[in-house]
Amino acid sequence: MADRLGSGADNMAARKNDGAGQPGQGAGQPGQGAGQPGQGAGQPGQGAEPAGQTTELNTQAAGPAEVSVSTLRWTGGELYLLDQTRLPGEIIEEKQESVEQVWDSIKQLKVRGAPAIGVAGAYGILVGLDRLIKEKGLSVHQIQEELQKRADYLETSRPTAVNLSWAVRRMVSFARNLLQKRPDISGKGFSDALVTEAVRINEEDIELCRGIGESGRELIKGGSGVLTHCNAGALATSGIGTATAPMYMAHQAGVKFRVYADETRPLLQGARLTSWELRRSGLDVTLLTDNMAALVMSRKMIDLVIVGTDRVAANGDVANKIGTYGVAVLAKHFGIPFYVACPMSTVDLDTPTGDDIVIEERDPEEVLHFGKRRTGPEGMKVFNPAFDVTPHELVSGIITEAGIITAPYEENLKKRYGSL
């Protein structure tokens, strides 16, 4: 079943694929310019923490569609993340030992995708918290202060994706409201309640993905070609993805269609992640280089574009992986519907337009290298924005768990958001 990938189940299984390339080389530098998460939590900004416990997951006996691979999982009070920088060559999960390590994992794209890093952030602010409470004898009010520091710190890891700030702020707000209702709550009761809220965020994400799939599945017709960019799949969420959710649901319903995945330079999320997860789930997927989109559209191989997004502005402008804007322009030229899929939590009504979205710029080494191989001259100047913003005029609709939202976006986003 397609929805088993990224399900968050405790049991994970996977396989090392011999002969695969080395993904994820040249990732951004963690720890630079980060804030202080709080006393007793270590000093961030000193470079990456030593890697936590890693586990190579074994699936030699399982077929691709039978293997459950979770983007992340919370088990026994511990957070494990699938290291996506090592896909598709190796399938490795890494135990997170500290909030600094979670920051590094998000920054280095070990866990990525707006919904997934939101869930990782919700769990991440709790990593090592029980140990800190015991060592320092923190009161519930001190725990609340520590949560705020950790939330502020984690938000600095990737500023463009709104789900991260949404999730950690929700955790802080939950803690504040809980203390107001139960000022005499014990430290353990407080900690347990925080874990329950993080699990709730995780479970909601799984359901939201299915809702997006239900909303968008009818867009995919038999015999059609669907183009997607980057990875807004199960690996970007704890469910069946956002952009891929309608694909998984249509596939499950027996609809025969083709998916075309852009490789997505410079870190190849489309090649390493999207094509990998769709193929192992039994979908008909073809991998393209980014500069092939115009050709395949001109040959009428594409009937529909579905992409994800890291933030939707109040006017309907959408920030997504660099290259999305170009795909939208091409789709408009060729008369192809261009849809964006996301949960309503990705809608940011406090950001008026796409011009107000902070665009993360990443390490030049990501552009100067292809895997371990240097492809640009030493000392070369590089411009490496992680995202671009697609104007709302190019967006046919926004597929959410609450249905498909169409223009006028400013009015309809407000209306739909207010009804939730």
C-alpha positions as a Markdown table, in Angstrom:
| # | Residue | x | y | z |
|---|---|---|---|---|
| 1 | Met | 0.0 | 0.0 | 0.0 |
| 2 | Ala | 1.4 | 3.4 | -0.9 |
| 3 | Asp | 0.3 | 5.1 | 2.3 |
| 4 | Arg | 2.6 | 2.9 | 4.3 |
| 5 | Leu | 5.6 | 4.9 | 3.2 |
| 6 | Gly | 6.1 | 7.8 | 5.7 |
| 7 | Ser | 3.4 | 6.5 | 8.0 |
| 8 | Gly | 5.3 | 7.1 | 11.2 |
| 9 | Ala | 4.9 | 3.5 | 12.3 |
| 10 | Asp | 7.3 | 2.2 | 15.0 |
| 11 | Asn | 8.6 | -0.6 | 12.7 |
| 12 | Met | 10.7 | 0.5 | 9.8 |
| 13 | Ala | 12.4 | -1.6 | 7.2 |
| 14 | Ala | 14.5 | -0.8 | 4.2 |
| 15 | Arg | 17.5 | -1.8 | 2.1 |
| 16 | Lys | 20.9 | -0.6 | 1.1 |
| 17 | Asn | 21.1 | -0.3 | -2.7 |
| 18 | Asp | 24.5 | -1.2 | -3.9 |
| 19 | Gly | 26.2 | 0.9 | -6.6 |
| 20 | Ala | 24.0 | 4.0 | -6.0 |
| 21 | Gly | 25.5 | 7.5 | -6.1 |
| 22 | Gln | 26.3 | 9.6 | -3.1 |
| 23 | Pro | 23.4 | 11.9 | -2.5 |
| 24 | Gly | 23.3 | 15.0 | -0.3 |
| 25 | Gln | 26.9 | 16.1 | -0.7 |
| 26 | Gly | 27.5 | 19.8 | -0.3 |
| 27 | Ala | 24.6 | 20.3 | 2.2 |
| 28 | Gly | 24.4 | 23.6 | 4.0 |
| 29 | Gln | 26.5 | 24.5 | 7.0 |
| 30 | Pro | 24.6 | 23.8 | 10.2 |
| 31 | Gly | 24.9 | 25.9 | 13.3 |
| 32 | Gln | 25.7 | 29.2 | 11.6 |
| 33 | Gly | 23.9 | 32.2 | 13.0 |
| 34 | Ala | 21.7 | 30.1 | 15.3 |
| 35 | Gly | 20.3 | 31.4 | 18.6 |
| 36 | Gln | 20.6 | 29.9 | 22.0 |
| 37 | Pro | 18.0 | 27.3 | 22.9 |
| 38 | Gly | 18.3 | 27.6 | 26.7 |
| 39 | Gln | 20.4 | 26.7 | 29.6 |
| 40 | Gly | 21.5 | 23.1 | 29.9 |
| 41 | Ala | 20.8 | 22.3 | 26.3 |
| 42 | Gly | 24.3 | 22.7 | 24.9 |
| 43 | Gln | 25.8 | 25.4 | 22.8 |
| 44 | Pro | 24.5 | 25.6 | 19.3 |
| 45 | Gly | 26.3 | 27.2 | 16.5 |
| 46 | Gln | 29.6 | 25.4 | 17.1 |
| 47 | Gly | 29.2 | 23.1 | 14.1 |
| 48 | Ala | 27.3 | 19.9 | 13.8 |
| 49 | Glu | 26.8 | 17.7 | 16.8 |
| 50 | Pro | 28.2 | 14.2 | 16.5 |
| 51 | Ala | 25.7 | 12.0 | 14.7 |
| 52 | Gly | 23.3 | 10.1 | 16.9 |
| 53 | Gln | 22.8 | 6.4 | 16.8 |
| 54 | Thr | 22.3 | 5.3 | 13.2 |
| 55 | Thr | 20.5 | 2.1 | 12.0 |
| 56 | Glu | 20.7 | 0.6 | 8.6 |
| 57 | Leu | 17.3 | -0.9 | 7.9 |
| 58 | Asn | 17.1 | -4.3 | 6.3 |
| 59 | Thr | 14.5 | -5.3 | 3.7 |
| 60 | Gln | 16.2 | -8.0 | 1.7 |
| 61 | Ala | 13.1 | -10.2 | 1.9 |
| 62 | Ala | 10.5 | -7.5 | 1.2 |
| 63 | Gly | 9.2 | -6.2 | -2.1 |
| 64 | Pro | 9.2 | -2.4 | -2.7 |
| 65 | Ala | 5.5 | -2.0 | -2.2 |
| 66 | Glu | 5.5 | -4.0 | 1.0 |
| 67 | Val | 8.2 | -2.1 | 2.9 |
| 68 | Ser | 7.2 | 0.5 | 5.4 |
| 69 | Val | 9.7 | 3.4 | 5.5 |
| 70 | Ser | 8.8 | 6.2 | 8.0 |
| 71 | Thr | 10.1 | 9.7 | 7.4 |
| 72 | Leu | 10.2 | 10.0 | 11.2 |
| 73 | Arg | 9.1 | 8.2 | 14.3 |
| 74 | Trp | 8.8 | 8.8 | 18.1 |
| 75 | Thr | 9.4 | 5.6 | 20.0 |
| 76 | Gly | 10.0 | 5.2 | 23.7 |
| 77 | Gly | 10.5 | 8.9 | 24.2 |
| 78 | Glu | 13.1 | 9.1 | 21.4 |
| 79 | Leu | 13.0 | 10.7 | 18.0 |
| 80 | Tyr | 14.3 | 8.9 | 14.9 |
| 81 | Leu | 14.7 | 10.6 | 11.5 |
| 82 | Leu | 15.2 | 8.9 | 8.2 |
| 83 | Asp | 18.4 | 10.5 | 6.8 |
| 84 | Gln | 17.1 | 11.6 | 3.4 |
| 85 | Thr | 20.5 | 12.9 | 2.3 |
| 86 | Arg | 21.6 | 9.2 | 1.9 |
| 87 | Leu | 18.7 | 8.2 | -0.3 |
| 88 | Pro | 18.4 | 6.3 | -2.6 |
| 89 | Gly | 21.8 | 4.6 | -2.0 |
| 90 | Glu | 21.2 | 3.8 | 1.7 |
| 91 | Ile | 18.2 | 3.8 | 3.9 |
| 92 | Ile | 19.4 | 4.9 | 7.4 |
| 93 | Glu | 17.5 | 6.2 | 10.3 |
| 94 | Glu | 19.3 | 8.4 | 12.9 |
| 95 | Lys | 18.4 | 8.8 | 16.6 |
| 96 | Gln | 18.2 | 12.4 | 17.6 |
| 97 | Glu | 20.2 | 13.0 | 20.8 |
| 98 | Ser | 19.7 | 16.8 | 21.3 |
| 99 | Val | 17.7 | 19.8 | 20.1 |
| 100 | Glu | 21.0 | 20.9 | 18.4 |
| 101 | Gln | 21.1 | 17.7 | 16.4 |
| 102 | Val | 17.5 | 18.2 | 15.3 |
| 103 | Trp | 18.4 | 21.7 | 14.2 |
| 104 | Asp | 21.3 | 20.3 | 12.1 |
| 105 | Ser | 19.1 | 17.5 | 10.7 |
| 106 | Ile | 16.5 | 20.1 | 9.5 |
| 107 | Lys | 19.2 | 22.4 | 8.1 |
| 108 | Gln | 21.1 | 19.7 | 6.3 |
| 109 | Leu | 17.8 | 18.3 | 4.8 |
| 110 | Lys | 18.1 | 15.0 | 6.5 |
| 111 | Val | 14.4 | 15.6 | 7.2 |
| 112 | Arg | 12.8 | 18.0 | 4.7 |
| 113 | Gly | 9.4 | 19.0 | 3.3 |
| 114 | Ala | 7.3 | 21.6 | 5.1 |
| 115 | Pro | 4.9 | 19.2 | 6.9 |
| 116 | Ala | 7.6 | 16.8 | 7.9 |
| 117 | Ile | 9.9 | 19.4 | 9.4 |
| 118 | Gly | 6.8 | 20.8 | 11.2 |
| 119 | Val | 6.3 | 17.4 | 12.9 |
| 120 | Ala | 10.0 | 17.0 | 13.4 |
| 121 | Gly | 10.0 | 20.4 | 15.1 |
| 122 | Ala | 7.1 | 19.4 | 17.4 |
| 123 | Tyr | 9.0 | 16.3 | 18.6 |
| 124 | Gly | 12.3 | 18.1 | 18.4 |
| 125 | Ile | 11.7 | 20.6 | 21.1 |
| 126 | Leu | 11.0 | 17.6 | 23.4 |
| 127 | Val | 14.3 | 15.8 | 22.6 |
| 128 | Gly | 16.3 | 15.4 | 25.8 |
| 129 | Leu | 13.8 | 17.5 | 27.8 |
| 130 | Asp | 13.0 | 14.8 | 30.4 |
| 131 | Arg | 16.8 | 14.4 | 31.0 |
| 132 | Leu | 17.2 | 18.2 | 31.4 |
| 133 | Ile | 14.2 | 18.3 | 33.8 |
| 134 | Lys | 15.8 | 15.7 | 36.0 |
| 135 | Glu | 19.3 | 17.1 | 35.9 |
| 136 | Lys | 18.3 | 20.7 | 36.6 |
| 137 | Gly | 15.1 | 20.1 | 38.6 |
| 138 | Leu | 13.2 | 22.4 | 36.4 |
| 139 | Ser | 9.8 | 23.7 | 37.6 |
| 140 | Val | 6.9 | 23.6 | 35.1 |
| 141 | His | 7.4 | 27.4 | 34.5 |
| 142 | Gln | 11.1 | 26.8 | 33.8 |
| 143 | Ile | 10.1 | 24.0 | 31.4 |
| 144 | Gln | 7.8 | 26.5 | 29.6 |
| 145 | Glu | 10.6 | 29.0 | 29.3 |
| 146 | Glu | 12.9 | 26.3 | 27.9 |
| 147 | Leu | 10.3 | 25.3 | 25.3 |
| 148 | Gln | 10.1 | 28.9 | 24.1 |
| 149 | Lys | 13.9 | 29.1 | 23.7 |
| 150 | Arg | 14.0 | 25.8 | 21.9 |
| 151 | Ala | 11.1 | 26.8 | 19.6 |
| 152 | Asp | 12.8 | 30.1 | 18.7 |
| 153 | Tyr | 16.0 | 28.2 | 18.0 |
| 154 | Leu | 14.5 | 25.6 | 15.8 |
| 155 | Glu | 12.7 | 28.2 | 13.7 |
| 156 | Thr | 16.1 | 29.5 | 12.6 |
| 157 | Ser | 17.0 | 26.3 | 10.9 |
| 158 | Arg | 14.8 | 26.9 | 7.8 |
| 159 | Pro | 12.9 | 30.2 | 7.7 |
| 160 | Thr | 10.8 | 29.7 | 4.5 |
| 161 | Ala | 8.7 | 26.7 | 5.5 |
| 162 | Val | 5.8 | 28.0 | 7.6 |
| 163 | Asn | 4.9 | 24.6 | 9.0 |
| 164 | Leu | 8.0 | 24.5 | 11.2 |
| 165 | Ser | 7.2 | 27.8 | 13.0 |
| 166 | Trp | 3.5 | 26.8 | 13.1 |
| 167 | Ala | 4.2 | 23.5 | 14.8 |
| 168 | Val | 6.7 | 24.7 | 17.4 |
| 169 | Arg | 4.5 | 27.8 | 18.2 |
| 170 | Arg | 1.6 | 25.5 | 18.6 |
| 171 | Met | 3.6 | 23.4 | 21.1 |
| 172 | Val | 4.5 | 26.6 | 23.1 |
| 173 | Ser | 0.9 | 27.8 | 23.0 |
| 174 | Phe | -0.3 | 24.4 | 24.2 |
| 175 | Ala | 2.1 | 24.5 | 27.1 |
| 176 | Arg | 1.0 | 28.0 | 28.1 |
| 177 | Asn | -2.7 | 27.2 | 28.0 |
| 178 | Leu | -2.1 | 24.0 | 29.9 |
| 179 | Leu | -0.4 | 25.9 | 32.7 |
| 180 | Gln | -3.2 | 28.4 | 32.9 |
| 181 | Lys | -5.8 | 25.6 | 33.2 |
| 182 | Arg | -3.7 | 23.4 | 35.5 |
| 183 | Pro | -1.2 | 25.6 | 37.4 |
| 184 | Asp | -0.5 | 22.7 | 39.9 |
| 185 | Ile | 0.4 | 20.1 | 37.3 |
| 186 | Ser | 3.4 | 18.0 | 38.0 |
| 187 | Gly | 6.6 | 18.2 | 35.9 |
| 188 | Lys | 6.0 | 14.6 | 34.6 |
| 189 | Gly | 2.3 | 15.3 | 33.9 |
| 190 | Phe | 3.4 | 18.5 | 32.0 |
| 191 | Ser | 6.0 | 16.5 | 30.0 |
| 192 | Asp | 3.6 | 13.7 | 29.1 |
| 193 | Ala | 0.9 | 16.2 | 28.0 |
| 194 | Leu | 3.5 | 17.8 | 25.6 |
| 195 | Val | 4.3 | 14.5 | 24.1 |
| 196 | Thr | 0.6 | 13.8 | 23.6 |
| 197 | Glu | 0.3 | 17.1 | 21.7 |
| 198 | Ala | 3.3 | 16.4 | 19.5 |
| 199 | Val | 1.8 | 12.9 | 18.6 |
| 200 | Arg | -1.5 | 14.7 | 17.8 |
| 201 | Ile | 0.3 | 17.0 | 15.4 |
| 202 | Asn | 1.9 | 13.9 | 13.8 |
| 203 | Glu | -1.4 | 12.0 | 13.5 |
| 204 | Glu | -3.2 | 15.1 | 12.1 |
| 205 | Asp | -0.5 | 15.3 | 9.4 |
| 206 | Ile | -1.3 | 11.8 | 8.3 |
| 207 | Glu | -5.0 | 12.5 | 8.0 |
| 208 | Leu | -4.4 | 15.9 | 6.3 |
| 209 | Cys | -2.4 | 14.1 | 3.6 |
| 210 | Arg | -5.3 | 11.7 | 3.0 |
| 211 | Gly | -7.7 | 14.7 | 2.8 |
| 212 | Ile | -5.5 | 16.4 | 0.2 |
| 213 | Gly | -5.5 | 13.1 | -1.7 |
| 214 | Glu | -9.3 | 12.9 | -1.6 |
| 215 | Ser | -9.6 | 16.5 | -2.7 |
| 216 | Gly | -7.3 | 16.2 | -5.7 |
| 217 | Arg | -7.7 | 12.6 | -6.9 |
| 218 | Glu | -10.4 | 13.5 | -9.5 |
| 219 | Leu | -8.0 | 15.8 | -11.2 |
| 220 | Ile | -6.0 | 12.8 | -12.4 |
| 221 | Lys | -7.7 | 11.2 | -15.4 |
| 222 | Gly | -7.0 | 7.8 | -17.0 |
| 223 | Gly | -4.2 | 8.0 | -19.6 |
| 224 | Ser | -3.0 | 11.4 | -18.4 |
| 225 | Gly | 0.6 | 12.7 | -17.7 |
| 226 | Val | 1.3 | 14.5 | -14.4 |
| 227 | Leu | 4.4 | 16.5 | -13.9 |
| 228 | Thr | 5.8 | 17.3 | -10.4 |
| 229 | His | 8.8 | 19.2 | -9.2 |
| 230 | Cys | 11.0 | 18.5 | -6.2 |
| 231 | Asn | 9.6 | 16.1 | -3.5 |
| 232 | Ala | 6.2 | 16.8 | -2.0 |
| 233 | Gly | 5.7 | 13.1 | -1.4 |
| 234 | Ala | 5.4 | 10.8 | 1.5 |
| 235 | Leu | 9.1 | 11.6 | 2.3 |
| 236 | Ala | 8.1 | 15.2 | 2.9 |
| 237 | Thr | 5.3 | 14.4 | 5.3 |
| 238 | Ser | 4.4 | 11.7 | 7.8 |
| 239 | Gly | 1.5 | 10.6 | 5.6 |
| 240 | Ile | 1.2 | 10.0 | 1.8 |
| 241 | Gly | 2.5 | 13.4 | 0.8 |
| 242 | Thr | 0.9 | 16.6 | -0.5 |
| 243 | Ala | 1.5 | 16.8 | -4.2 |
| 244 | Thr | 1.7 | 13.0 | -4.4 |
| 245 | Ala | -1.4 | 12.3 | -2.3 |
| 246 | Pro | -3.8 | 12.6 | -5.3 |
| 247 | Met | -1.5 | 10.4 | -7.3 |
| 248 | Tyr | -1.4 | 7.7 | -4.6 |
| 249 | Met | -5.2 | 7.9 | -4.2 |
| 250 | Ala | -5.8 | 7.7 | -8.0 |
| 251 | His | -3.4 | 4.8 | -8.3 |
| 252 | Gln | -5.1 | 3.0 | -5.5 |
| 253 | Ala | -8.4 | 3.5 | -7.3 |
| 254 | Gly | -7.0 | 1.8 | -10.4 |
| 255 | Val | -6.5 | 4.9 | -12.5 |
| 256 | Lys | -3.7 | 4.4 | -15.1 |
| 257 | Phe | -1.6 | 7.5 | -15.6 |
| 258 | Arg | 2.0 | 8.6 | -15.9 |
| 259 | Val | 4.1 | 10.7 | -13.6 |
| 260 | Tyr | 7.0 | 12.8 | -14.8 |
| 261 | Ala | 9.4 | 13.9 | -12.0 |
| 262 | Asp | 11.8 | 16.8 | -12.5 |
| 263 | Glu | 15.2 | 15.9 | -11.0 |
| 264 | Thr | 15.3 | 19.2 | -9.2 |
| 265 | Arg | 18.8 | 20.7 | -9.1 |
| 266 | Pro | 20.9 | 21.3 | -7.2 |
| 267 | Leu | 20.2 | 18.6 | -4.6 |
| 268 | Leu | 18.1 | 16.3 | -6.8 |
| 269 | Gln | 15.1 | 15.7 | -4.6 |
| 270 | Gly | 13.1 | 14.7 | -7.6 |
| 271 | Ala | 15.6 | 12.2 | -8.7 |
| 272 | Arg | 16.7 | 10.8 | -5.3 |
| 273 | Leu | 13.3 | 11.0 | -3.5 |
| 274 | Thr | 10.2 | 11.4 | -5.7 |
| 275 | Ser | 11.2 | 9.0 | -8.4 |
| 276 | Trp | 12.4 | 6.5 | -5.7 |
| 277 | Glu | 9.2 | 6.6 | -3.6 |
| 278 | Leu | 6.8 | 6.5 | -6.5 |
| 279 | Arg | 8.6 | 3.7 | -8.3 |
| 280 | Arg | 8.8 | 1.5 | -5.1 |
| 281 | Ser | 5.0 | 2.1 | -4.6 |
| 282 | Gly | 4.2 | 0.8 | -8.1 |
| 283 | Leu | 3.4 | 4.1 | -10.0 |
| 284 | Asp | 4.5 | 4.6 | -13.6 |
| 285 | Val | 7.1 | 7.3 | -13.1 |
| 286 | Thr | 9.7 | 8.8 | -15.6 |
| 287 | Leu | 12.6 | 10.9 | -14.4 |
| 288 | Leu | 13.4 | 14.2 | -16.3 |
| 289 | Thr | 16.2 | 16.7 | -16.1 |
| 290 | Asp | 14.8 | 20.1 | -15.1 |
| 291 | Asn | 15.4 | 21.6 | -18.6 |
| 292 | Met | 13.2 | 19.0 | -20.3 |
| 293 | Ala | 9.9 | 20.3 | -19.0 |
| 294 | Ala | 9.3 | 22.6 | -22.0 |
| 295 | Leu | 10.0 | 19.8 | -24.5 |
| 296 | Val | 7.6 | 17.2 | -22.8 |
| 297 | Met | 4.9 | 19.9 | -22.5 |
| 298 | Ser | 5.3 | 20.8 | -26.2 |
| 299 | Arg | 4.9 | 17.2 | -27.1 |
| 300 | Lys | 1.6 | 17.0 | -25.2 |
| 301 | Met | 3.0 | 14.5 | -22.7 |
| 302 | Ile | 1.8 | 16.6 | -19.8 |
| 303 | Asp | -1.9 | 17.2 | -18.9 |
| 304 | Leu | -1.5 | 18.4 | -15.3 |
| 305 | Val | 1.1 | 19.8 | -13.0 |
| 306 | Ile | 0.9 | 19.2 | -9.2 |
| 307 | Val | 3.6 | 20.6 | -6.9 |
| 308 | Gly | 3.9 | 21.2 | -3.2 |
| 309 | Thr | 4.6 | 24.4 | -1.3 |
| 310 | Asp | 6.4 | 25.6 | 1.8 |
| 311 | Arg | 4.3 | 28.7 | 2.3 |
| 312 | Val | 1.2 | 30.2 | 0.7 |
| 313 | Ala | 0.9 | 34.0 | 1.1 |
| 314 | Ala | -2.5 | 35.6 | 1.8 |
| 315 | Asn | -2.9 | 36.6 | -1.8 |
| 316 | Gly | -2.2 | 33.0 | -3.1 |
| 317 | Asp | 1.4 | 33.4 | -4.1 |
| 318 | Val | 3.3 | 30.2 | -3.3 |
| 319 | Ala | 6.9 | 29.6 | -2.3 |
| 320 | Asn | 8.2 | 26.2 | -3.4 |
| 321 | Lys | 11.5 | 24.6 | -4.4 |
| 322 | Ile | 13.6 | 26.6 | -6.8 |
| 323 | Gly | 12.5 | 25.9 | -10.4 |
| 324 | Thr | 8.8 | 25.8 | -9.6 |
| 325 | Tyr | 8.2 | 29.3 | -11.0 |
| 326 | Gly | 9.7 | 28.3 | -14.3 |
| 327 | Val | 7.4 | 25.2 | -14.5 |
| 328 | Ala | 4.4 | 27.4 | -13.8 |
| 329 | Val | 5.3 | 29.8 | -16.6 |
| 330 | Leu | 5.7 | 26.9 | -19.0 |
| 331 | Ala | 2.4 | 25.4 | -17.9 |
| 332 | Lys | 0.7 | 28.7 | -18.5 |
| 333 | His | 2.2 | 29.0 | -22.0 |
| 334 | Phe | 1.1 | 25.5 | -23.0 |
| 335 | Gly | -2.4 | 25.8 | -21.3 |
| 336 | Ile | -1.7 | 23.1 | -18.7 |
| 337 | Pro | -3.4 | 23.3 | -15.3 |
| 338 | Phe | -1.0 | 24.1 | -12.5 |
| 339 | Tyr | -2.1 | 23.0 | -9.0 |
| 340 | Val | -0.4 | 23.4 | -5.7 |
| 341 | Ala | -1.1 | 20.9 | -2.9 |
| 342 | Cys | -0.7 | 21.6 | 0.8 |
| 343 | Pro | -2.4 | 21.4 | 4.2 |
| 344 | Met | -4.2 | 24.6 | 5.4 |
| 345 | Ser | -1.4 | 25.0 | 8.0 |
| 346 | Thr | 0.9 | 26.0 | 5.1 |
| 347 | Val | -1.3 | 29.0 | 4.4 |
| 348 | Asp | 0.1 | 32.1 | 6.1 |
| 349 | Leu | -2.5 | 34.9 | 6.2 |
| 350 | Asp | 0.0 | 37.1 | 8.1 |
| 351 | Thr | 2.2 | 37.2 | 5.0 |
| 352 | Pro | 0.4 | 39.5 | 2.5 |
| 353 | Thr | 2.2 | 38.5 | -0.7 |
| 354 | Gly | 5.1 | 36.4 | -2.0 |
| 355 | Asp | 7.4 | 39.4 | -1.9 |
| 356 | Asp | 7.1 | 39.2 | 1.9 |
| 357 | Ile | 8.3 | 35.6 | 2.1 |
| 358 | Val | 11.9 | 35.1 | 3.4 |
| 359 | Ile | 13.8 | 33.0 | 0.9 |
| 360 | Glu | 16.5 | 30.8 | 2.3 |
| 361 | Glu | 19.8 | 30.9 | 0.6 |
| 362 | Arg | 22.0 | 27.9 | 0.9 |
| 363 | Asp | 25.6 | 26.9 | 0.8 |
| 364 | Pro | 27.4 | 27.6 | -2.6 |
| 365 | Glu | 29.0 | 24.2 | -2.4 |
| 366 | Glu | 25.6 | 22.7 | -3.3 |
| 367 | Val | 25.9 | 24.3 | -6.8 |
| 368 | Leu | 29.7 | 23.9 | -7.1 |
| 369 | His | 29.5 | 20.1 | -6.7 |
| 370 | Phe | 27.5 | 17.2 | -8.2 |
| 371 | Gly | 27.7 | 14.6 | -5.4 |
| 372 | Lys | 31.3 | 14.5 | -4.4 |
| 373 | Arg | 32.5 | 15.8 | -7.8 |
| 374 | Arg | 33.4 | 19.4 | -8.2 |
| 375 | Thr | 31.7 | 20.9 | -11.2 |
| 376 | Gly | 32.4 | 24.6 | -10.7 |
| 377 | Pro | 35.7 | 26.5 | -10.5 |
| 378 | Glu | 37.3 | 27.2 | -7.1 |
| 379 | Gly | 36.3 | 30.6 | -5.9 |
| 380 | Met | 33.4 | 30.9 | -8.2 |
| 381 | Lys | 30.5 | 33.2 | -7.2 |
| 382 | Val | 27.3 | 31.4 | -6.6 |
| 383 | Phe | 23.6 | 32.4 | -6.2 |
| 384 | Asn | 21.8 | 29.5 | -4.5 |
| 385 | Pro | 18.2 | 30.4 | -3.3 |
| 386 | Ala | 16.4 | 27.3 | -2.1 |
| 387 | Phe | 13.0 | 28.5 | -3.2 |
| 388 | Asp | 11.2 | 30.8 | -5.7 |
| 389 | Val | 7.8 | 32.3 | -5.5 |
| 390 | Thr | 5.1 | 31.5 | -8.1 |
| 391 | Pro | 2.6 | 34.4 | -8.5 |
| 392 | His | -1.0 | 33.4 | -7.8 |
| 393 | Glu | -2.0 | 34.4 | -11.3 |
| 394 | Leu | -0.3 | 31.2 | -12.5 |
| 395 | Val | -2.0 | 28.9 | -10.0 |
| 396 | Ser | -5.1 | 27.0 | -11.2 |
| 397 | Gly | -6.0 | 26.0 | -7.7 |
| 398 | Ile | -4.7 | 25.0 | -4.2 |
| 399 | Ile | -5.5 | 21.5 | -3.2 |
| 400 | Thr | -6.1 | 21.2 | 0.5 |
| 401 | Glu | -7.7 | 18.9 | 3.0 |
| 402 | Ala | -10.6 | 21.3 | 2.9 |
| 403 | Gly | -11.1 | 21.1 | -0.8 |
| 404 | Ile | -9.6 | 22.9 | -3.8 |
| 405 | Ile | -9.4 | 26.6 | -3.4 |
| 406 | Thr | -9.4 | 28.8 | -6.5 |
| 407 | Ala | -9.2 | 32.5 | -7.3 |
| 408 | Pro | -9.9 | 35.1 | -6.0 |
| 409 | Tyr | -7.3 | 33.7 | -3.5 |
| 410 | Glu | -7.2 | 36.5 | -1.0 |
| 411 | Glu | -10.9 | 36.2 | -0.4 |
| 412 | Asn | -11.3 | 32.5 | -0.7 |
| 413 | Leu | -8.2 | 31.6 | 1.5 |
| 414 | Lys | -9.6 | 33.8 | 4.2 |
| 415 | Lys | -13.0 | 32.3 | 3.9 |
| 416 | Arg | -11.8 | 28.7 | 3.9 |
| 417 | Tyr | -9.3 | 29.3 | 6.7 |
| 418 | Gly | -11.9 | 30.9 | 8.9 |
| 419 | Ser | -14.3 | 28.0 | 8.5 |
| 420 | Leu | -11.8 | 25.5 | 9.9 |
